[in-house]
Structures are given as structure tokens and as C-alpha cells.
Amino acid sequence: MSTSDKAVSLPQKIIVSLQVGGIFFAVANIICVAIFAYTYISVKNEPKTIEVKGSAKKAIISDIITWQGTITARDPDLVKAYDKLKNDADLVADFLRKAGVADKEVTFSAITTNKIYKREVVSSPPPAGENIKTGVPSALIVVATNKIEMYALAQNILIESRDIEKVASVSRSVTSLIKDGVEIESYSPRYLYSKFSELKIDMLAEATKDATLRATQIVSNANGKLGRLVEARMGVMQINPKGVSEVSDTGNNDTSSLEKEIMAVVTTCFELE
């Protein structure tokens, strides 16, 4: 090939390359425009939503009471400790019957046995590597031995009843048996509500209704129109003593009060028209 032919072919190659590059950039521009257009249309057509929280509160009165007590008997002789505990349990059972508590509402647990070992005061040994110095008293320490000093037997009593006042009274008066030699400990009653599952459904409906009213008011003030409910998420329930408004991330479940307040919170999401 001559020098003149090479001079002619080089510009032609450049022209062809530019044409191919132009086509490529043109196609790329078309694709980019299409992507931007699709994104714009998708965003424009995506439904607008509003998220609003609603709440509902209701006063409830517990309808079940539970009470627990513990009887303890101690003696160096295991059999005597058992006989003492059995006698004390009979005294408690008789006390509960006279107080009007039905036998079917009372449960006596299995007996637990705890061994209490003797302790002795001994002289502590000298530190390692030191000689015992005469005339210097050794330190005294208390150590446990393998000799049993006493057996401690315990039995729990549980009452579950719907007679709130009767069991509450028993929880306060049962310790009068101490004067008869019964070692008994009475714990505070627990107040429960048996219809919580049914109430939870009603509270969800009330809280959702409250959220709808709030959302309607917000949208109306902005000259908008509220659409359909898209989602409703119920938070944890808060059950507090009457007049208390404590909130916990895991939910409160008060059992110390007869009168309670239950609060439910619902997070709702509505479409906007």
C-alpha cells in the first residue's frame, strides 16, 4: 500500500469510529431517559400515606385473687420436723375452712427439706511459709461442718378464688396462727383479670377508631381526604394501678391492685386520596 493510500484510509477509520461512538451514546441517552421517566412515573403514581397512632384506655376491676403462704417447721430430728409441719398444715387448713375458703380453692405443695449444718469456731492456720510464733494468738474463723444441726421443712399454700374480699382478709389474718406456734409467712395477694383476651380485641378496635379520628382531623386541616386503612400495628398493653400512667417497652402487668387501668396503643397507616 502506498503512502497516499494510508493517508486516505486513516481519516475514514476515524469517521467510522465516531459514527459508532455516536450511535452508542445515542442509545445510552435513550436508555437513561427511559429509566428517569419510569422512575418519575413510579414515584408520581405511588400512593401517599399517613401514619397516625391511636390509643384507648379502660378501667377494669380484678375478678380473681391468688394468695400464697409458706409454713416452716424446724427440728434436729427429721421425723419430728415432719410431724410438726403436718400438724401446722392441718391448723392452717382448718383456719381457711372456718374463714369460708373452699377446699377446692386451696392447694398444698410438696414438702421441701433443707439441711442446716453445724458451724464451729476454729483457729485459722498461719499463712504458707510462716512459722507459728509463740505468744501470738491465732485468728478465729467460723467454718461449716458436715454435721447436721437441724432440718428445716417447708410447704407452700396457694389459694385461687373469685371471692376477692374473703381471700384478701385471710391474707391479713392468717398470721394470727403464729401465737399457736405455727411458723407461717404470708405474701401479698395478686389481683388478676380473667377476660384479658376478649378485652384486648375490644381495645384494639377502640384504639384504631381513635387513630382514624386523629388521621381524619389532620388530613381535613390540610384540605385533603383520608383513604383506606392500609395497616394497623398494635403495641404492647400497659396494665397499671388506677391513676398510674407508667409505660414500659415490654408492657406493664400490675398484679398488686384490685382496680386497674389498661391502655392500648395502635399505629395505623392510611392512604391519602
C-alpha positions as a Markdown table, in Angstrom:
| # | Residue | x | y | z |
|---|---|---|---|---|
| 1 | Met | 0.0 | 0.0 | 0.0 |
| 2 | Ser | 1.3 | 3.4 | -1.0 |
| 3 | Thr | 1.8 | 6.4 | 1.4 |
| 4 | Ser | -1.1 | 8.2 | -0.2 |
| 5 | Asp | -3.5 | 5.2 | 0.4 |
| 6 | Lys | -2.6 | 5.2 | 4.1 |
| 7 | Ala | -3.3 | 8.9 | 4.3 |
| 8 | Val | -6.7 | 8.4 | 2.8 |
| 9 | Ser | -7.7 | 5.3 | 4.9 |
| 10 | Leu | -6.8 | 6.8 | 8.3 |
| 11 | Pro | -9.5 | 9.6 | 8.3 |
| 12 | Gln | -12.1 | 7.1 | 7.0 |
| 13 | Lys | -11.4 | 4.9 | 10.1 |
| 14 | Ile | -11.7 | 7.9 | 12.4 |
| 15 | Ile | -15.1 | 8.8 | 10.8 |
| 16 | Val | -16.4 | 5.2 | 11.2 |
| 17 | Ser | -15.3 | 5.1 | 14.8 |
| 18 | Leu | -17.0 | 8.4 | 15.5 |
| 19 | Gln | -20.2 | 7.2 | 13.9 |
| 20 | Val | -20.2 | 4.0 | 16.0 |
| 21 | Gly | -19.5 | 6.0 | 19.2 |
| 22 | Gly | -22.3 | 8.4 | 18.3 |
| 23 | Ile | -24.7 | 5.5 | 17.9 |
| 24 | Phe | -23.6 | 4.1 | 21.3 |
| 25 | Phe | -24.1 | 7.4 | 23.1 |
| 26 | Ala | -27.4 | 7.9 | 21.5 |
| 27 | Val | -28.7 | 4.5 | 22.6 |
| 28 | Ala | -27.3 | 5.2 | 26.1 |
| 29 | Asn | -29.1 | 8.5 | 26.3 |
| 30 | Ile | -32.4 | 6.8 | 25.2 |
| 31 | Ile | -32.0 | 4.2 | 28.0 |
| 32 | Cys | -31.2 | 6.8 | 30.6 |
| 33 | Val | -34.2 | 8.9 | 29.6 |
| 34 | Ala | -36.4 | 5.8 | 29.8 |
| 35 | Ile | -35.1 | 5.0 | 33.3 |
| 36 | Phe | -35.6 | 8.5 | 34.5 |
| 37 | Ala | -39.1 | 8.6 | 33.0 |
| 38 | Tyr | -40.1 | 5.2 | 34.6 |
| 39 | Thr | -38.8 | 6.3 | 38.0 |
| 40 | Tyr | -40.7 | 9.6 | 37.8 |
| 41 | Ile | -43.9 | 7.9 | 36.8 |
| 42 | Ser | -43.5 | 5.3 | 39.5 |
| 43 | Val | -42.9 | 7.9 | 42.2 |
| 44 | Lys | -45.7 | 10.0 | 41.0 |
| 45 | Asn | -48.1 | 7.1 | 40.9 |
| 46 | Glu | -47.1 | 5.7 | 44.3 |
| 47 | Pro | -49.9 | 6.2 | 46.8 |
| 48 | Lys | -49.3 | 8.8 | 49.5 |
| 49 | Thr | -49.8 | 7.6 | 53.1 |
| 50 | Ile | -50.0 | 9.0 | 56.6 |
| 51 | Glu | -49.1 | 7.2 | 59.8 |
| 52 | Val | -51.0 | 8.0 | 63.0 |
| 53 | Lys | -51.1 | 6.5 | 66.5 |
| 54 | Gly | -54.3 | 6.0 | 68.4 |
| 55 | Ser | -54.9 | 4.9 | 72.0 |
| 56 | Ala | -57.7 | 3.5 | 74.2 |
| 57 | Lys | -57.9 | 3.3 | 77.9 |
| 58 | Lys | -60.3 | 1.4 | 80.1 |
| 59 | Ala | -60.8 | 0.9 | 83.8 |
| 60 | Ile | -61.1 | -2.7 | 85.0 |
| 61 | Ile | -61.6 | -4.5 | 88.3 |
| 62 | Ser | -59.8 | -7.7 | 89.0 |
| 63 | Asp | -62.0 | -10.8 | 89.2 |
| 64 | Ile | -59.5 | -13.3 | 90.5 |
| 65 | Ile | -57.3 | -13.2 | 93.6 |
| 66 | Thr | -54.4 | -15.5 | 94.4 |
| 67 | Trp | -52.6 | -15.7 | 97.7 |
| 68 | Gln | -49.5 | -17.7 | 98.8 |
| 69 | Gly | -48.2 | -18.5 | 102.2 |
| 70 | Thr | -45.3 | -20.7 | 103.5 |
| 71 | Ile | -45.3 | -22.9 | 106.6 |
| 72 | Thr | -41.9 | -23.9 | 108.0 |
| 73 | Ala | -41.0 | -26.4 | 110.8 |
| 74 | Arg | -37.5 | -26.9 | 112.2 |
| 75 | Asp | -36.1 | -29.7 | 114.4 |
| 76 | Pro | -32.9 | -31.7 | 114.8 |
| 77 | Asp | -34.9 | -34.8 | 114.3 |
| 78 | Leu | -36.3 | -35.2 | 110.7 |
| 79 | Val | -39.4 | -37.1 | 111.8 |
| 80 | Lys | -40.3 | -34.6 | 114.5 |
| 81 | Ala | -39.9 | -31.8 | 112.0 |
| 82 | Tyr | -42.2 | -33.6 | 109.6 |
| 83 | Asp | -44.8 | -34.2 | 112.3 |
| 84 | Lys | -44.7 | -30.5 | 113.3 |
| 85 | Leu | -45.1 | -29.4 | 109.7 |
| 86 | Lys | -48.1 | -31.8 | 109.2 |
| 87 | Asn | -49.8 | -30.5 | 112.4 |
| 88 | Asp | -49.2 | -26.9 | 111.4 |
| 89 | Ala | -50.6 | -27.6 | 107.9 |
| 90 | Asp | -53.7 | -29.1 | 109.4 |
| 91 | Leu | -54.1 | -26.0 | 111.6 |
| 92 | Val | -53.8 | -23.7 | 108.5 |
| 93 | Ala | -56.3 | -25.8 | 106.6 |
| 94 | Asp | -58.8 | -25.7 | 109.4 |
| 95 | Phe | -58.3 | -21.9 | 109.7 |
| 96 | Leu | -59.1 | -21.5 | 106.0 |
| 97 | Arg | -62.2 | -23.6 | 106.2 |
| 98 | Lys | -63.5 | -21.6 | 109.1 |
| 99 | Ala | -62.8 | -18.4 | 107.1 |
| 100 | Gly | -65.1 | -19.7 | 104.4 |
| 101 | Val | -62.4 | -20.7 | 101.8 |
| 102 | Ala | -63.5 | -23.8 | 99.9 |
| 103 | Asp | -61.1 | -26.8 | 99.9 |
| 104 | Lys | -61.1 | -26.9 | 96.1 |
| 105 | Glu | -59.6 | -23.4 | 96.1 |
| 106 | Val | -56.6 | -24.4 | 98.3 |
| 107 | Thr | -53.5 | -26.2 | 97.1 |
| 108 | Phe | -50.8 | -27.5 | 99.4 |
| 109 | Ser | -47.4 | -28.0 | 97.6 |
| 110 | Ala | -45.0 | -30.8 | 98.1 |
| 111 | Ile | -42.7 | -30.5 | 101.2 |
| 112 | Thr | -39.2 | -29.3 | 100.7 |
| 113 | Thr | -36.4 | -30.3 | 103.1 |
| 114 | Asn | -33.3 | -28.2 | 103.8 |
| 115 | Lys | -30.4 | -29.4 | 105.9 |
| 116 | Ile | -28.8 | -26.9 | 108.2 |
| 117 | Tyr | -25.2 | -27.9 | 109.1 |
| 118 | Lys | -23.4 | -27.0 | 112.3 |
| 119 | Arg | -20.8 | -24.3 | 112.3 |
| 120 | Glu | -17.7 | -24.4 | 114.5 |
| 121 | Val | -15.2 | -21.7 | 115.6 |
| 122 | Val | -11.6 | -22.8 | 114.9 |
| 123 | Ser | -8.2 | -21.2 | 114.8 |
| 124 | Ser | -7.1 | -20.2 | 111.3 |
| 125 | Pro | -3.8 | -21.8 | 110.1 |
| 126 | Pro | -0.8 | -19.5 | 109.6 |
| 127 | Pro | 0.0 | -18.2 | 106.1 |
| 128 | Ala | 2.0 | -20.6 | 104.0 |
| 129 | Gly | 5.7 | -20.3 | 104.6 |
| 130 | Glu | 5.4 | -18.6 | 108.0 |
| 131 | Asn | 6.3 | -20.3 | 111.3 |
| 132 | Ile | 3.9 | -20.2 | 114.2 |
| 133 | Lys | 5.0 | -17.5 | 116.6 |
| 134 | Thr | 4.6 | -18.4 | 120.2 |
| 135 | Gly | 2.6 | -16.0 | 122.4 |
| 136 | Val | 0.7 | -14.6 | 119.4 |
| 137 | Pro | -3.0 | -15.7 | 119.4 |
| 138 | Ser | -4.3 | -17.2 | 116.1 |
| 139 | Ala | -7.3 | -15.6 | 114.3 |
| 140 | Leu | -10.6 | -17.3 | 114.9 |
| 141 | Ile | -12.9 | -18.2 | 112.0 |
| 142 | Val | -16.3 | -19.9 | 111.6 |
| 143 | Val | -16.4 | -22.9 | 109.4 |
| 144 | Ala | -19.2 | -25.3 | 108.3 |
| 145 | Thr | -19.1 | -28.9 | 109.3 |
| 146 | Asn | -20.7 | -32.0 | 107.8 |
| 147 | Lys | -22.8 | -32.5 | 111.0 |
| 148 | Ile | -26.5 | -31.8 | 110.6 |
| 149 | Glu | -27.7 | -29.3 | 113.3 |
| 150 | Met | -31.3 | -29.1 | 112.2 |
| 151 | Tyr | -33.8 | -30.0 | 109.4 |
| 152 | Ala | -36.0 | -27.2 | 108.0 |
| 153 | Leu | -39.1 | -28.4 | 106.2 |
| 154 | Ala | -41.3 | -26.0 | 104.2 |
| 155 | Gln | -44.7 | -26.3 | 102.5 |
| 156 | Asn | -46.4 | -23.6 | 100.3 |
| 157 | Ile | -50.1 | -22.9 | 100.4 |
| 158 | Leu | -51.8 | -21.4 | 97.4 |
| 159 | Ile | -55.3 | -20.0 | 97.2 |
| 160 | Glu | -57.0 | -19.1 | 93.9 |
| 161 | Ser | -60.5 | -17.7 | 94.2 |
| 162 | Arg | -63.0 | -15.2 | 92.8 |
| 163 | Asp | -64.0 | -14.1 | 96.3 |
| 164 | Ile | -61.7 | -11.1 | 96.4 |
| 165 | Glu | -62.7 | -9.7 | 99.8 |
| 166 | Lys | -62.6 | -13.1 | 101.6 |
| 167 | Val | -59.1 | -14.1 | 100.4 |
| 168 | Ala | -57.7 | -10.6 | 101.0 |
| 169 | Ser | -59.0 | -10.8 | 104.6 |
| 170 | Val | -57.4 | -14.2 | 105.0 |
| 171 | Ser | -54.0 | -13.0 | 103.8 |
| 172 | Arg | -54.0 | -10.4 | 106.6 |
| 173 | Ser | -55.4 | -12.6 | 109.4 |
| 174 | Val | -53.7 | -16.0 | 108.8 |
| 175 | Thr | -50.5 | -14.9 | 110.6 |
| 176 | Ser | -52.5 | -14.9 | 113.8 |
| 177 | Leu | -51.7 | -18.7 | 113.9 |
| 178 | Ile | -48.2 | -17.6 | 114.9 |
| 179 | Lys | -49.5 | -17.4 | 118.5 |
| 180 | Asp | -50.4 | -21.1 | 118.2 |
| 181 | Gly | -46.8 | -21.9 | 117.3 |
| 182 | Val | -47.2 | -22.1 | 113.6 |
| 183 | Glu | -44.3 | -20.6 | 111.7 |
| 184 | Ile | -46.1 | -19.1 | 108.7 |
| 185 | Glu | -45.2 | -16.3 | 106.2 |
| 186 | Ser | -48.0 | -14.6 | 104.3 |
| 187 | Tyr | -47.3 | -12.9 | 101.0 |
| 188 | Ser | -49.2 | -10.1 | 99.4 |
| 189 | Pro | -52.2 | -11.2 | 97.3 |
| 190 | Arg | -52.1 | -11.0 | 93.5 |
| 191 | Tyr | -55.1 | -9.5 | 91.7 |
| 192 | Leu | -55.8 | -10.8 | 88.2 |
| 193 | Tyr | -58.2 | -10.2 | 85.3 |
| 194 | Ser | -59.6 | -13.3 | 83.6 |
| 195 | Lys | -61.1 | -11.7 | 80.5 |
| 196 | Phe | -58.0 | -10.1 | 79.2 |
| 197 | Ser | -58.1 | -11.9 | 75.8 |
| 198 | Glu | -61.6 | -10.7 | 75.0 |
| 199 | Leu | -60.8 | -7.2 | 76.3 |
| 200 | Lys | -57.6 | -7.0 | 74.1 |
| 201 | Ile | -59.8 | -7.3 | 70.9 |
| 202 | Asp | -62.1 | -4.5 | 72.1 |
| 203 | Met | -59.2 | -2.3 | 73.0 |
| 204 | Leu | -57.7 | -2.8 | 69.5 |
| 205 | Ala | -60.9 | -1.7 | 67.9 |
| 206 | Glu | -61.2 | 1.4 | 70.2 |
| 207 | Ala | -57.6 | 2.4 | 69.6 |
| 208 | Thr | -58.0 | 2.0 | 65.8 |
| 209 | Lys | -61.1 | 4.2 | 65.9 |
| 210 | Asp | -59.2 | 6.8 | 67.9 |
| 211 | Ala | -56.4 | 6.7 | 65.3 |
| 212 | Thr | -58.9 | 7.1 | 62.4 |
| 213 | Leu | -60.4 | 10.2 | 64.1 |
| 214 | Arg | -57.0 | 11.7 | 64.6 |
| 215 | Ala | -55.9 | 11.0 | 61.0 |
| 216 | Thr | -59.2 | 12.4 | 59.6 |
| 217 | Gln | -58.7 | 15.6 | 61.6 |
| 218 | Ile | -55.1 | 16.0 | 60.4 |
| 219 | Val | -56.0 | 15.4 | 56.7 |
| 220 | Ser | -59.1 | 17.7 | 56.9 |
| 221 | Asn | -57.0 | 20.5 | 58.3 |
| 222 | Ala | -54.7 | 20.2 | 55.3 |
| 223 | Asn | -57.7 | 20.2 | 52.9 |
| 224 | Gly | -57.0 | 16.6 | 52.0 |
| 225 | Lys | -59.1 | 13.4 | 52.0 |
| 226 | Leu | -58.4 | 10.3 | 54.0 |
| 227 | Gly | -58.3 | 7.0 | 52.1 |
| 228 | Arg | -58.4 | 3.3 | 53.1 |
| 229 | Leu | -56.7 | 1.8 | 56.1 |
| 230 | Val | -53.5 | 0.1 | 54.9 |
| 231 | Glu | -52.1 | -1.3 | 58.1 |
| 232 | Ala | -52.7 | -1.4 | 61.9 |
| 233 | Arg | -50.0 | -2.5 | 64.3 |
| 234 | Met | -50.8 | -3.0 | 68.0 |
| 235 | Gly | -48.2 | -2.2 | 70.6 |
| 236 | Val | -47.8 | -3.8 | 74.0 |
| 237 | Met | -50.5 | -3.4 | 76.5 |
| 238 | Gln | -50.0 | -1.4 | 79.7 |
| 239 | Ile | -51.9 | -2.5 | 82.8 |
| 240 | Asn | -51.2 | -0.2 | 85.7 |
| 241 | Pro | -52.9 | 0.5 | 89.1 |
| 242 | Lys | -55.7 | 3.0 | 88.8 |
| 243 | Gly | -54.4 | 6.6 | 88.4 |
| 244 | Val | -50.9 | 5.4 | 87.3 |
| 245 | Ser | -49.7 | 6.0 | 83.7 |
| 246 | Glu | -46.4 | 4.2 | 83.6 |
| 247 | Val | -45.2 | 3.0 | 80.2 |
| 248 | Ser | -42.8 | 0.2 | 79.5 |
| 249 | Asp | -41.3 | -1.1 | 76.2 |
| 250 | Thr | -42.2 | -4.6 | 77.2 |
| 251 | Gly | -45.6 | -3.7 | 78.7 |
| 252 | Asn | -46.7 | -3.4 | 82.3 |
| 253 | Asn | -48.8 | -6.1 | 84.0 |
| 254 | Asp | -49.8 | -4.9 | 87.5 |
| 255 | Thr | -51.0 | -7.6 | 89.9 |
| 256 | Ser | -50.8 | -5.6 | 93.1 |
| 257 | Ser | -54.0 | -3.6 | 92.7 |
| 258 | Leu | -57.7 | -4.5 | 92.7 |
| 259 | Glu | -58.6 | -1.6 | 90.4 |
| 260 | Lys | -56.5 | -1.1 | 87.3 |
| 261 | Glu | -56.4 | 0.8 | 84.1 |
| 262 | Ile | -55.5 | -0.9 | 80.8 |
| 263 | Met | -54.1 | 1.1 | 77.8 |
| 264 | Ala | -53.6 | 0.0 | 74.3 |
| 265 | Val | -51.7 | 1.9 | 71.5 |
| 266 | Val | -52.2 | 1.2 | 67.8 |
| 267 | Thr | -50.1 | 2.5 | 65.0 |
| 268 | Thr | -52.1 | 2.9 | 61.8 |
| 269 | Cys | -51.3 | 3.7 | 58.2 |
| 270 | Phe | -53.9 | 5.3 | 55.8 |
| 271 | Glu | -53.7 | 6.2 | 52.1 |
| 272 | Leu | -54.4 | 9.7 | 51.1 |
| 273 | Glu | -56.8 | 10.4 | 48.2 |
